[in-house]
Amino acid sequence: MGDSLRERSKARRRDAILTAAHELFAERGFDATSIADIAEAAEVSPRTVTLYFPSKPELAMAHFNAFVDELARTPHARPEGQGILDTVEK
Protein backbone atom coordinates (compact mmCIF):
# COMPACT_ATOMS: atom_id res chain seq x y z
CA MET A 1 0.00 0.00 0.00
CA GLY A 2 1.19 3.57 -0.70
CA ASP A 3 2.25 6.28 1.67
CA SER A 4 -0.40 7.75 3.89
CA LEU A 5 -1.69 11.28 3.32
CA ARG A 6 0.15 12.37 6.46
CA GLU A 7 3.47 10.91 5.24
CA ARG A 8 3.07 12.58 1.83
CA SER A 9 2.23 15.89 3.50
CA LYS A 10 5.33 15.66 5.71
CA ALA A 11 7.49 14.82 2.68
CA ARG A 12 6.12 17.84 0.76
CA ARG A 13 6.73 20.11 3.75
CA ARG A 14 10.29 18.79 4.13
CA ASP A 15 10.94 19.32 0.41
CA ALA A 16 9.51 22.86 0.57
CA ILE A 17 11.80 23.70 3.49
CA LEU A 18 14.85 22.29 1.70
CA THR A 19 14.01 24.09 -1.55
CA ALA A 20 13.48 27.40 0.23
CA ALA A 21 16.70 27.00 2.21
CA HIS A 22 18.85 26.19 -0.79
CA GLU A 23 17.37 29.00 -2.87
CA LEU A 24 17.97 31.50 -0.07
CA PHE A 25 21.48 30.19 0.60
CA ALA A 26 22.29 30.64 -3.10
CA GLU A 27 20.71 34.10 -3.24
CA ARG A 28 21.81 35.61 0.09
CA GLY A 29 24.51 33.31 1.37
CA PHE A 30 24.42 30.84 4.23
CA ASP A 31 25.30 33.32 7.00
CA ALA A 32 22.79 35.95 5.83
CA THR A 33 19.88 33.50 5.78
CA SER A 34 17.98 32.89 9.00
CA ILE A 35 15.68 30.06 9.99
CA ALA A 36 12.87 32.66 10.04
CA ASP A 37 13.68 33.57 6.42
CA ILE A 38 13.53 29.92 5.41
CA ALA A 39 10.27 29.40 7.27
CA GLU A 40 8.67 32.39 5.58
CA ALA A 41 9.78 31.26 2.12
CA ALA A 42 8.53 27.70 2.78
CA GLU A 43 5.28 29.01 4.28
CA VAL A 44 5.76 27.22 7.59
CA SER A 45 6.64 28.35 11.10
CA PRO A 46 10.25 28.60 12.29
CA ARG A 47 9.44 25.84 14.78
CA THR A 48 8.38 23.57 11.92
CA VAL A 49 11.71 24.19 10.18
CA THR A 50 13.63 23.22 13.33
CA LEU A 51 11.49 20.12 13.85
CA TYR A 52 12.63 18.85 10.45
CA PHE A 53 16.15 20.32 10.57
CA PRO A 54 17.47 21.31 14.01
CA SER A 55 20.18 23.55 12.52
CA LYS A 56 21.12 25.45 9.37
CA PRO A 57 24.11 23.19 8.71
CA GLU A 58 21.77 20.19 8.68
CA LEU A 59 19.64 21.99 6.08
CA ALA A 60 22.68 22.79 3.99
CA MET A 61 23.99 19.23 4.13
CA ALA A 62 20.68 17.33 3.78
CA HIS A 63 21.13 16.32 0.12
CA PHE A 64 24.75 15.36 0.65
CA ASN A 65 23.89 13.29 3.72
CA ALA A 66 21.10 11.50 1.82
CA PHE A 67 23.56 10.70 -0.98
CA VAL A 68 26.12 9.33 1.50
CA ASP A 69 23.44 7.21 3.20
CA GLU A 70 22.35 5.76 -0.16
CA LEU A 71 25.94 5.11 -1.15
CA ALA A 72 26.53 3.26 2.13
CA ARG A 73 23.48 1.02 1.53
CA THR A 74 24.36 0.21 -2.08
CA PRO A 75 27.03 -2.47 -1.51
CA HIS A 76 24.68 -4.44 0.75
CA ALA A 77 21.83 -4.33 -1.78
CA ARG A 78 23.85 -5.42 -4.82
CA PRO A 79 23.00 -8.63 -6.68
CA GLU A 80 25.07 -11.64 -5.71
CA GLY A 81 28.24 -11.83 -7.73
CA GLN A 82 28.19 -8.19 -8.80
CA GLY A 83 31.27 -6.18 -7.87
CA ILE A 84 31.01 -3.08 -5.72
CA LEU A 85 32.36 -0.78 -8.46
CA ASP A 86 29.78 -2.08 -10.95
CA THR A 87 27.03 -1.46 -8.39
CA VAL A 88 28.16 2.08 -7.53
CA GLU A 89 28.55 3.10 -11.17
CA LYS A 90 24.86 2.42 -11.89
N, CA, C and O atoms as a GROMACS GRO file, in nm:
protein
  360
    1MET      N    1   0.085  -0.119   0.000
    1MET     CA    2   0.000   0.000   0.000
    1MET      C    3   0.088   0.125   0.000
    1MET      O    4   0.200   0.120   0.051
    2GLY      N    5   0.041   0.235  -0.056
    2GLY     CA    6   0.119   0.357  -0.070
    2GLY      C    7   0.134   0.433   0.061
    2GLY      O    8   0.082   0.393   0.166
    3ASP      N    9   0.206   0.543   0.050
    3ASP     CA   10   0.225   0.628   0.166
    3ASP      C   11   0.092   0.688   0.210
    3ASP      O   12   0.004   0.713   0.128
    4SER      N   13   0.080   0.712   0.338
    4SER     CA   14  -0.040   0.775   0.389
    4SER      C   15  -0.040   0.924   0.353
    4SER      O   16   0.064   0.981   0.320
    5LEU      N   17  -0.156   0.984   0.360
    5LEU     CA   18  -0.169   1.128   0.332
    5LEU      C   19  -0.077   1.207   0.425
    5LEU      O   20  -0.013   1.303   0.382
    6ARG      N   21  -0.070   1.166   0.550
    6ARG     CA   22   0.015   1.237   0.646
    6ARG      C   23   0.163   1.228   0.607
    6ARG      O   24   0.236   1.327   0.614
    7GLU      N   25   0.207   1.108   0.566
    7GLU     CA   26   0.347   1.092   0.524
    7GLU      C   27   0.378   1.174   0.401
    7GLU      O   28   0.486   1.235   0.392
    8ARG      N   29   0.286   1.178   0.305
    8ARG     CA   30   0.307   1.258   0.183
    8ARG      C   31   0.311   1.406   0.216
    8ARG      O   32   0.390   1.481   0.159
    9SER      N   33   0.226   1.449   0.309
    9SER     CA   34   0.223   1.589   0.350
    9SER      C   35   0.355   1.627   0.418
    9SER      O   36   0.409   1.735   0.393
   10LYS      N   37   0.406   1.540   0.504
   10LYS     CA   38   0.533   1.566   0.571
   10LYS      C   39   0.646   1.572   0.469
   10LYS      O   40   0.735   1.656   0.481
   11ALA      N   41   0.644   1.483   0.371
   11ALA     CA   42   0.749   1.482   0.268
   11ALA      C   43   0.745   1.611   0.186
   11ALA      O   44   0.849   1.667   0.154
   12ARG      N   45   0.625   1.658   0.152
   12ARG     CA   46   0.612   1.784   0.076
   12ARG      C   47   0.662   1.902   0.158
   12ARG      O   48   0.730   1.990   0.106
   13ARG      N   49   0.628   1.902   0.286
   13ARG     CA   50   0.673   2.011   0.375
   13ARG      C   51   0.825   2.009   0.387
   13ARG      O   52   0.888   2.115   0.381
   14ARG      N   53   0.883   1.892   0.403
   14ARG     CA   54   1.029   1.879   0.413
   14ARG      C   55   1.094   1.929   0.284
   14ARG      O   56   1.193   2.002   0.289
   15ASP      N   57   1.040   1.888   0.170
   15ASP     CA   58   1.094   1.932   0.041
   15ASP      C   59   1.082   2.084   0.024
   15ASP      O   60   1.173   2.148  -0.028
   16ALA      N   61   0.970   2.141   0.068
   16ALA     CA   62   0.951   2.286   0.057
   16ALA      C   63   1.054   2.360   0.142
   16ALA      O   64   1.107   2.463   0.101
   17ILE      N   65   1.080   2.308   0.260
   17ILE     CA   66   1.180   2.370   0.349
   17ILE      C   67   1.319   2.362   0.285
   17ILE      O   68   1.393   2.460   0.283
   18LEU      N   69   1.354   2.245   0.234
   18LEU     CA   70   1.485   2.229   0.170
   18LEU      C   71   1.499   2.320   0.048
   18LEU      O   72   1.603   2.384   0.030
   19THR      N   73   1.397   2.324  -0.035
   19THR     CA   74   1.401   2.409  -0.155
   19THR      C   75   1.419   2.555  -0.116
   19THR      O   76   1.504   2.625  -0.171
   20ALA      N   77   1.339   2.601  -0.021
   20ALA     CA   78   1.348   2.740   0.023
   20ALA      C   79   1.487   2.770   0.079
   20ALA      O   80   1.547   2.873   0.048
   21ALA      N   81   1.538   2.679   0.161
   21ALA     CA   82   1.670   2.700   0.221
   21ALA      C   83   1.778   2.710   0.115
   21ALA      O   84   1.861   2.802   0.119
   22HIS      N   85   1.779   2.618   0.022
   22HIS     CA   86   1.885   2.619  -0.079
   22HIS      C   87   1.875   2.739  -0.172
   22HIS      O   88   1.977   2.795  -0.213
   23GLU      N   89   1.753   2.780  -0.205
   23GLU     CA   90   1.737   2.900  -0.287
   23GLU      C   91   1.787   3.023  -0.213
   23GLU      O   92   1.855   3.108  -0.271
   24LEU      N   93   1.752   3.034  -0.086
   24LEU     CA   94   1.797   3.150  -0.007
   24LEU      C   95   1.948   3.147   0.017
   24LEU      O   96   2.014   3.251   0.012
   25PHE      N   97   2.003   3.029   0.042
   25PHE     CA   98   2.148   3.019   0.060
   25PHE      C   99   2.219   3.065  -0.067
   25PHE      O  100   2.319   3.136  -0.060
   26ALA      N  101   2.167   3.025  -0.182
   26ALA     CA  102   2.229   3.064  -0.310
   26ALA      C  103   2.214   3.214  -0.336
   26ALA      O  104   2.305   3.278  -0.388
   27GLU      N  105   2.100   3.269  -0.298
   27GLU     CA  106   2.071   3.410  -0.324
   27GLU      C  107   2.141   3.504  -0.225
   27GLU      O  108   2.201   3.604  -0.265
   28ARG      N  109   2.133   3.471  -0.096
   28ARG     CA  110   2.181   3.561   0.009
   28ARG      C  111   2.310   3.517   0.075
   28ARG      O  112   2.382   3.598   0.134
   29GLY      N  113   2.339   3.389   0.065
   29GLY     CA  114   2.451   3.331   0.138
   29GLY      C  115   2.402   3.262   0.263
   29GLY      O  116   2.299   3.297   0.320
   30PHE      N  117   2.479   3.164   0.306
   30PHE     CA  118   2.442   3.084   0.423
   30PHE      C  119   2.428   3.171   0.548
   30PHE      O  120   2.327   3.164   0.618
   31ASP      N  121   2.530   3.253   0.577
   31ASP     CA  122   2.530   3.332   0.700
   31ASP      C  123   2.419   3.437   0.703
   31ASP      O  124   2.369   3.470   0.811
   32ALA      N  125   2.381   3.490   0.589
   32ALA     CA  126   2.279   3.595   0.584
   32ALA      C  127   2.137   3.541   0.582
   32ALA      O  128   2.042   3.619   0.584
   33THR      N  129   2.121   3.411   0.580
   33THR     CA  130   1.988   3.350   0.578
   33THR      C  131   1.955   3.296   0.716
   33THR      O  132   2.031   3.220   0.774
   34SER      N  133   1.840   3.337   0.767
   34SER     CA  134   1.798   3.289   0.900
   34SER      C  135   1.694   3.179   0.886
   34SER      O  136   1.634   3.160   0.780
   35ILE      N  137   1.673   3.108   0.994
   35ILE     CA  138   1.568   3.006   0.999
   35ILE      C  139   1.432   3.074   0.974
   35ILE      O  140   1.346   3.017   0.906
   36ALA      N  141   1.413   3.193   1.027
   36ALA     CA  142   1.287   3.266   1.004
   36ALA      C  143   1.268   3.297   0.856
   36ALA      O  144   1.156   3.289   0.805
   37ASP      N  145   1.376   3.332   0.786
   37ASP     CA  146   1.368   3.357   0.642
   37ASP      C  147   1.325   3.231   0.567
   37ASP      O  148   1.241   3.236   0.478
   38ILE      N  149   1.384   3.120   0.605
   38ILE     CA  150   1.353   2.992   0.541
   38ILE      C  151   1.208   2.955   0.568
   38ILE      O  152   1.136   2.911   0.477
   39ALA      N  153   1.165   2.972   0.691
   39ALA     CA  154   1.027   2.940   0.727
   39ALA      C  155   0.928   3.024   0.646
   39ALA      O  156   0.829   2.971   0.594
   40GLU      N  157   0.956   3.151   0.635
   40GLU     CA  158   0.867   3.239   0.558
   40GLU      C  159   0.860   3.196   0.412
   40GLU      O  160   0.752   3.189   0.353
   41ALA      N  161   0.975   3.167   0.353
   41ALA     CA  162   0.978   3.126   0.212
   41ALA      C  163   0.909   2.992   0.191
   41ALA      O  164   0.848   2.970   0.085
   42ALA      N  165   0.916   2.902   0.288
   42ALA     CA  166   0.853   2.770   0.278
   42ALA      C  167   0.708   2.770   0.325
   42ALA      O  168   0.638   2.669   0.314
   43GLU      N  169   0.664   2.884   0.377
   43GLU     CA  170   0.528   2.901   0.428
   43GLU      C  171   0.497   2.806   0.544
   43GLU      O  172   0.391   2.743   0.549
   44VAL      N  173   0.592   2.799   0.636
   44VAL     CA  174   0.576   2.722   0.759
   44VAL      C  175   0.629   2.808   0.874
   44VAL      O  176   0.683   2.916   0.850
   45SER      N  177   0.612   2.762   0.995
   45SER     CA  178   0.664   2.835   1.110
   45SER      C  179   0.811   2.801   1.130
   45SER      O  180   0.858   2.696   1.087
   46PRO      N  181   0.886   2.892   1.197
   46PRO     CA  182   1.025   2.860   1.229
   46PRO      C  183   1.038   2.732   1.310
   46PRO      O  184   1.133   2.656   1.292
   47ARG      N  185   0.942   2.708   1.398
   47ARG     CA  186   0.944   2.584   1.478
   47ARG      C  187   0.933   2.462   1.389
   47ARG      O  188   0.999   2.361   1.414
   48THR      N  189   0.850   2.470   1.285
   48THR     CA  190   0.838   2.357   1.192
   48THR      C  191   0.971   2.330   1.123
   48THR      O  192   1.011   2.215   1.107
   49VAL      N  193   1.040   2.436   1.082
   49VAL     CA  194   1.171   2.419   1.018
   49VAL      C  195   1.264   2.344   1.112
   49VAL      O  196   1.330   2.249   1.071
   50THR      N  197   1.269   2.385   1.239
   50THR     CA  198   1.363   2.322   1.333
   50THR      C  199   1.318   2.182   1.376
   50THR      O  200   1.400   2.105   1.426
   51LEU      N  201   1.192   2.149   1.359
   51LEU     CA  202   1.149   2.011   1.386
   51LEU      C  203   1.205   1.917   1.278
   51LEU      O  204   1.241   1.803   1.308
   52TYR      N  205   1.211   1.965   1.156
   52TYR     CA  206   1.263   1.885   1.045
   52TYR      C  207   1.416   1.891   1.039
   52TYR      O  208   1.482   1.791   1.011
   53PHE      N  209   1.470   2.008   1.066
   53PHE     CA  210   1.615   2.032   1.057
   53PHE      C  211   1.657   2.117   1.176
   53PHE      O  212   1.638   2.239   1.173
   54PRO      N  213   1.714   2.056   1.280
   54PRO     CA  214   1.748   2.131   1.401
   54PRO      C  215   1.847   2.245   1.383
   54PRO      O  216   1.857   2.332   1.470
   55SER      N  217   1.921   2.247   1.271
   55SER     CA  218   2.018   2.355   1.252
   55SER      C  219   2.034   2.388   1.104
   55SER      O  220   1.999   2.308   1.018
   56LYS      N  221   2.085   2.506   1.076
   56LYS     CA  222   2.112   2.545   0.937
   56LYS      C  223   2.213   2.452   0.870
   56LYS      O  224   2.193   2.417   0.754
   57PRO      N  225   2.320   2.412   0.938
   57PRO     CA  226   2.411   2.319   0.871
   57PRO      C  227   2.343   2.188   0.828
   57PRO      O  228   2.376   2.133   0.723
   58GLU      N  229   2.249   2.140   0.908
   58GLU     CA  230   2.177   2.019   0.868
   58GLU      C  231   2.095   2.044   0.742
   58GLU      O  232   2.086   1.956   0.656
   59LEU      N  233   2.037   2.162   0.730
   59LEU     CA  234   1.964   2.199   0.608
   59LEU      C  235   2.059   2.203   0.489
   59LEU      O  236   2.028   2.151   0.382
   60ALA      N  237   2.173   2.264   0.508
   60ALA     CA  238   2.268   2.279   0.399
   60ALA      C  239   2.325   2.145   0.354
   60ALA      O  240   2.357   2.128   0.236
   61MET      N  241   2.336   2.051   0.444
   61MET     CA  242   2.399   1.923   0.413
   61MET      C  243   2.299   1.811   0.385
   61MET      O  244   2.341   1.697   0.362
   62ALA      N  245   2.170   1.838   0.388
   62ALA     CA  246   2.068   1.733   0.378
   62ALA      C  247   2.083   1.648   0.252
   62ALA      O  248   2.078   1.525   0.261
   63HIS      N  249   2.100   1.709   0.136
   63HIS     CA  250   2.113   1.632   0.012
   63HIS      C  251   2.241   1.550   0.011
   63HIS      O  252   2.241   1.435  -0.032
   64PHE      N  253   2.349   1.608   0.058
   64PHE     CA  254   2.475   1.536   0.065
   64PHE      C  255   2.464   1.416   0.158
   64PHE      O  256   2.510   1.307   0.126
   65ASN      N  257   2.403   1.438   0.275
   65ASN     CA  258   2.389   1.328   0.372
   65ASN      C  259   2.301   1.216   0.317
   65ASN      O  260   2.329   1.099   0.340
   66ALA      N  261   2.195   1.251   0.243
   66ALA     CA  262   2.110   1.150   0.182
   66ALA      C  263   2.188   1.070   0.078
   66ALA      O  264   2.173   0.948   0.069
   67PHE      N  265   2.272   1.138   0.001
   67PHE     CA  266   2.356   1.070  -0.098
   67PHE      C  267   2.453   0.973  -0.030
   67PHE      O  268   2.468   0.859  -0.074
   68VAL      N  269   2.516   1.018   0.077
   68VAL     CA  270   2.612   0.933   0.150
   68VAL      C  271   2.539   0.812   0.209
   68VAL      O  272   2.591   0.700   0.204
   69ASP      N  273   2.420   0.832   0.264
   69ASP     CA  274   2.344   0.721   0.320
   69ASP      C  275   2.310   0.618   0.212
   69ASP      O  276   2.324   0.498   0.234
   70GLU      N  277   2.267   0.665   0.096
   70GLU     CA  278   2.235   0.576  -0.016
   70GLU      C  279   2.359   0.502  -0.063
   70GLU      O  280   2.355   0.382  -0.089
   71LEU      N  281   2.468   0.572  -0.073
   71LEU     CA  282   2.594   0.511  -0.115
   71LEU      C  283   2.637   0.402  -0.016
   71LEU      O  284   2.689   0.298  -0.057
   72ALA      N  285   2.616   0.425   0.111
   72ALA     CA  286   2.653   0.326   0.213
   72ALA      C  287   2.565   0.201   0.205
   72ALA      O  288   2.611   0.091   0.236
   73ARG      N  289   2.439   0.218   0.165
   73ARG     CA  290   2.348   0.102   0.153
   73ARG      C  291   2.372   0.021   0.026
   73ARG      O  292   2.343  -0.098   0.023
   74THR      N  293   2.423   0.084  -0.077
   74THR     CA  294   2.436   0.021  -0.208
   74THR      C  295   2.513  -0.111  -0.208
   74THR      O  296   2.464  -0.208  -0.265
   75PRO      N  297   2.630  -0.120  -0.147
   75PRO     CA  298   2.703  -0.247  -0.151
   75PRO      C  299   2.625  -0.365  -0.091
   75PRO      O  300   2.640  -0.478  -0.136
   76HIS      N  301   2.544  -0.338   0.009
   76HIS     CA  302   2.468  -0.444   0.075
   76HIS      C  303   2.348  -0.488  -0.008
   76HIS      O  304   2.297  -0.599   0.012
   77ALA      N  305   2.302  -0.403  -0.098
   77ALA     CA  306   2.183  -0.434  -0.178
   77ALA      C  307   2.217  -0.484  -0.317
   77ALA      O  308   2.127  -0.506  -0.398
   78ARG      N  309   2.345  -0.502  -0.347
   78ARG     CA  310   2.385  -0.542  -0.482
   78ARG      C  311   2.352  -0.689  -0.507
   78ARG      O  312   2.350  -0.770  -0.414
   79PRO      N  313   2.326  -0.723  -0.633
   79PRO     CA  314   2.300  -0.863  -0.668
   79PRO      C  315   2.422  -0.949  -0.637
   79PRO      O  316   2.536  -0.904  -0.647
   80GLU      N  317   2.398  -1.072  -0.601
   80GLU     CA  318   2.507  -1.164  -0.571
   80GLU      C  319   2.598  -1.178  -0.692
   80GLU      O  320   2.552  -1.198  -0.804
   81GLY      N  321   2.726  -1.168  -0.667
   81GLY     CA  322   2.824  -1.184  -0.773
   81GLY      C  323   2.861  -1.054  -0.843
   81GLY      O  324   2.956  -1.051  -0.920
   82GLN      N  325   2.788  -0.948  -0.818
   82GLN     CA  326   2.819  -0.819  -0.880
   82GLN      C  327   2.921  -0.745  -0.794
   82GLN      O  328   2.907  -0.738  -0.672
   83GLY      N  329   3.025  -0.691  -0.860
   83GLY     CA  330   3.128  -0.618  -0.787
   83GLY      C  331   3.077  -0.484  -0.736
   83GLY      O  332   2.982  -0.427  -0.789
   84ILE      N  333   3.142  -0.435  -0.633
   84ILE     CA  334   3.101  -0.308  -0.572
   84ILE      C  335   3.112  -0.192  -0.673
   84ILE      O  336   3.022  -0.109  -0.680
   85LEU      N  337   3.220  -0.187  -0.750
   85LEU     CA  338   3.236  -0.078  -0.846
   85LEU      C  339   3.126  -0.080  -0.951
   85LEU      O  340   3.076   0.026  -0.989
   86ASP      N  341   3.087  -0.198  -0.999
   86ASP     CA  342   2.978  -0.208  -1.095
   86ASP      C  343   2.847  -0.158  -1.033
   86ASP      O  344   2.767  -0.093  -1.101
   87THR      N  345   2.825  -0.188  -0.908
   87THR     CA  346   2.703  -0.146  -0.839
   87THR      C  347   2.700   0.006  -0.822
   87THR      O  348   2.597   0.069  -0.847
   88VAL      N  349   2.810   0.064  -0.780
   88VAL     CA  350   2.816   0.208  -0.753
   88VAL      C  351   2.805   0.290  -0.882
   88VAL      O  352   2.749   0.399  -0.882
   89GLU      N  353   2.859   0.237  -0.992
   89GLU     CA  354   2.855   0.310  -1.117
   89GLU      C  355   2.716   0.321  -1.176
   89GLU      O  356   2.694   0.406  -1.263
   90LYS      N  357   2.622   0.241  -1.132
   90LYS     CA  358   2.486   0.242  -1.189
   90LYS      C  359   2.401   0.351  -1.133
   90LYS      O  360   2.285   0.364  -1.171
   0.00000   0.00000   0.00000
